[in-house]
């Protein structure tokens, strides 16, 4: 063994990775609870409780960010637009959990980064090279594999999960635009606010009165989702995107474990193969973005 020790990872990077893993575990736990709740409660009602009870951890985030001045905004319409596509994405995610096995729904939804890369060109004016475009194409082949060509290609649940991933990518592009002038606390707060209002608007038309024994389930969805959002935001403040973004794919593993333990779901070869292709493509895209980012910073430093 060499006497020269490898340099230890920076504490901030390690805490960022830890927070990202925690966020992914919490989000997947929330997904599992949403699937349980969707067996009895309508999606609009679940969207409401997810965001209404998330206000407690969101308020803590606001206070830690300097108080209510952290949510001042100069662009409320942009927040409304971002929230609109985000709410649609959330509703589609929740509906896909009700229609599909949890592991399958989360695996299909993992195509979000592929849509983000494709949408960054027309919506953000970013340049995507042939390598990343190739990774996007390969990733969508993985999505088709998961959708089981010839048998479930047009299955409603699969199409809803893909729609959720597409809307999520649209929401992320809006967040990237907003982040040029707005803080992350304000972005999280206004999304939570508008999503609560949208969910509440559905209650008079389609709601189920929960029993006292069901209330903890609904409250937990909101609290866990809010804490997960807090951990997710904190993770990206502590480490570079290229370092912690790959850990998002742990959600696939957690979802399959939950699906097996709670519903006895067993992923088949199509799902595992397709998910592996999508994850590999997503990781390559993250790698290429990191490489391009380093070259851009080096060019600015030398210029």
N, C-alpha and C positions, 0 to 999 in steps of 0.2 A: 504493500500500500504506500502511495506517495505521502511524504510528510507535509506536502502543501495542501492545506484544507481548501475546499471549494467555498467561495463566498456565500454567506447566508443570504437568503431572500430578504428584502426589506420588509420590516414589520408592517408597513402600510399595504404592501402588496399582498402579504399573507392574510391580513385582516380583510382586504378586499375580496380575496378568493373565498375566505370563510363566510363572509356576508353573502356572497353570490350563491354559494351552496345552500346556505340557510334559506335565502329567498326562494330558490328553486324548490326546495323541500316544502316550504310553506305554501307556495303557489300550487304545487301538485296536491298537497293535502286539502287545500281549498277546493281544487277540482274534484277530488274524491267526494267531499262533502256536498258539492253542487250536484253531482250525479245522484247521490242519495236523496237530496232535497227534490230533484226534478221528478222523482217517482210520484210525488204528491203535489208539489207546488208549481204554478206556471212560471215561465222563464222571466216575465216582466217583474213578478214579485221577487224572484231570486236576485235579479239585477238591483232592485230597490234595497233589499237587506244587505247585499254585498257592499253597497256604497254608503248606506245610511250608518251602519255600525262601524264602517271604516273611518268615520270622522274622528273617533277618539285617537287612534294612532296618527292620523293626519294632523290633528291639532297639536299633538306632541311634536311632530315634525316642524310645524309652523313656529312653535315656541323655541325650538332648538335652532331655528334659522334666523332668529332676530325679531320674532313677534309678527304682528299682523302686517307690518310694512313689507314683509316678504311676499305677500300675495297681491300687492299693488300691480296693476297691469295697464299697459298702454294699448293693448290690442284685444279687447274682449271678443270681437267677432272671430278672430283667429282661434281663440280658446273654444268658442262655440263650434267651429268647424272641426277642430281636432277632436272635441268631445263627441260630436255626432258620429264620426266614423269609428271612434273608439267604443262607443256604446253599441253600435251595430256589430262590431267585432266581438265584444263581450257576449252579446245575446246569441250570436252564432256559435261561439265557443260552448256556451252553456247548453244550447240546443243539441250540439253534436255529442256532448257527454250523455245526454238523454237517449240519443239514437244509436250510439255506437259503444262497443267496449272501450273502457277508459284508455287503455294503452294504444288502441287504434286511433282514437280521436286525437290524442296528444301527438302521436307520430305524424299524422297527416298535417296537424297544425304546425309542426316543426318546419314546414316549408315556408314559413314567414320570411326568413332571411333571403330566400331566393327571390320572392316578390319584392323585397326591399331593394335588392341590388338592381333588379329590372326597372323599378319605378324611380330610382334615384336619377336616372338619365333624363326622362321627360319632365319630372316634377322639380328636381333640384339642380338640373344642369350639370350633374357630375359626369366624369368620364369613366367608362368601364372598358377595360381592355379585353382582348380576345380570350385571355386565360380565365378571367372571371365570368365572361359570357359562356364559355365552355362549361364551367362549373355549374352555372345556372341551368343549362340545358341538361346536364347529367343529373342534377338534382331533381328536375321535373320528371326525368325518366324514373327516378326512385319513387316519386309520388305516384306515377302510373302503376308501378309494380305493387305498391301498397293498396291501390284501388282494385287490384286483381283483374287485369284485362280479360274481357270475355265473360265475366261473371258479375262484378260489382262496380263497373266503371261509372254507371249512372245511379248508384245507390244514393238515396237522399242524404243519409248521414255523412257520407264521404264528401259530397258536394257542399254540404253545410260547413264541414270542417275546413275545406279549401277556401270557401268564402270567408270564413273567420280569419284565416291566415292572410288573405288578400287585404281585408279591411284593416287588420293589424298593421300590415306593411304601410298602408295609406296613413294610418294614425302615426306611425313612427316618422314618416317623412314630414308630417305636420309638426311633430315634436321637434324635429331637427330644425325646421324653419323657425319655430317659436323660440327655441333655445338661443337664437341670435340676439334676442331682446328681452326674454323672460327667464326667470330663474326656475329651477326644477321644482321648488316648493309650490310656486304659483301654478305651474302646469298640472301637478298632481291635485292641488286643491280644486281648481276649476273643473277638472274632469270628474272628480268625486262629486262635486256639487251638481253639475249638469246631469250626471248619470243617476243621482238620487232623484232629481226632479223627473227625469224621463221614466224611471221605474215607478215612481209614485203616481204618475199620470195613467199608468196601466191598471192600477189597483181597483178603481171603480168598475172596470169592465171585466176583469179576470183576476180574482184573488181567492185564496183559501185561508180561512181563519185557522192559525196554528193552535194546537193544544199546548198546554204548559210543558209537556214532555218534549214537544218539537221545537220550542223556542230556543233552547241551547244550540241546536243544530244551525238555525238561521243566524243567531248572534255570532256563532263561531265563524261562519263563512265571512262575515264582514270584518271581524277583528283579525282573523288570520290573514285575510287579503290585505288589510291595511298595514299590518306589521310586515308582511312580505314586500309590499311596495316601499316601505321605509328602508328595509334591508337592501332591496334592489338598488334604490337611489344612492344609498350610502356606499355600496360596493363600487359603483362607477366613479365616486369621488375619490376613492382610495387607490385605484389601479387602472391601468390603461384598458380600453375596450378589448384589444387583441389578447390580453392576458386572461380576462375573466369571462368574456363572452362564450368561449367553448364550454364552460361549465353549465351553461343553460341547457345543454343537451342531456344533463343528468335527469331532467324532467321525464325523459322517455323511460329511463330505468325505474324511477320512482313510480311512474304511472303504471308500468307493467307489474311492479311488485304489489301496488295497491289493488290493481285489477285481479291479480291472482288470489290475494288474501281475502278480499271482500266479496268478489263475485265469481271466483273460480275461473277467471279468464286465462286462457293459454294462448299466447301469440303464435301464429303459424309461420311457416317458412317465408311466405310472401311478405308478411308484415316485417319480419326481422330483416330480410334482404333489402326491402325498400327503405326501411328506416336507416339501415347502415349506409346506403347510397346517399340519402339526404344529409345525414350527419357528416359524412366525408366531404360532400360538396360544400356544406356550410362552413366546415372547418377550413377548407381550402380558401373560400372567399374571405374569411377572417384573416387568414395568413397573408393573402395578396393585398388586402387593404392595409395591413400593418407594413408590408414592404413598400407599398406606394407612399404611405404616410411618412416613413423614414426618409425616402428619397426626396419627397417634397420639402421636409424640414431641412435636410442637408443642402438642398439647392438654395433655400432661403438664407441659410447661414453663410453659404459661400458667396452669395450674391451681394 
